[in-house]
């Protein structure tokens, strides 16, 4: 299964230098990323969420096992969303 257009937004309280890794415990791999992922992202993020003075988010696509459940679902009233999550 390919997961498309996954974005990671970061909003620190003060400018932050950080390294971020993604793991796939059941198997998987990153197939495309912006900026280039390699084995991790090491970035500087300002308080407005701007990454390396260039990006608004970290982007990646990945190939993973199809382990999602398709048997059940939930309907949550809009008024209950805050409590539910």
Steps between C-alpha positions, in 0.01 A plus 500: 500500500629847415416792729494830311539861605581465867597834658661569837449849646718626785429811709757541779470769769851622409732434204607139510773289339377143490545162335194290426484135399209291380480130577284227354492229769302260281697576184500782252715769347493863392480521121503880454565794729545878500751593624704186435459258792800265472505335845343798676407865466724747686338842475465842659141604572390850597194588710288557188565140392740596219753218450852590385362841392344318203228245580167521683498128580696178458355287221534129435340210318554145618442138415352299791321180579123521472420446870199728523176361634202520270239326718390785729454874493384776729265794458567788735269799528676829424408632846683202659825523301701684765406250768543198270853592392 
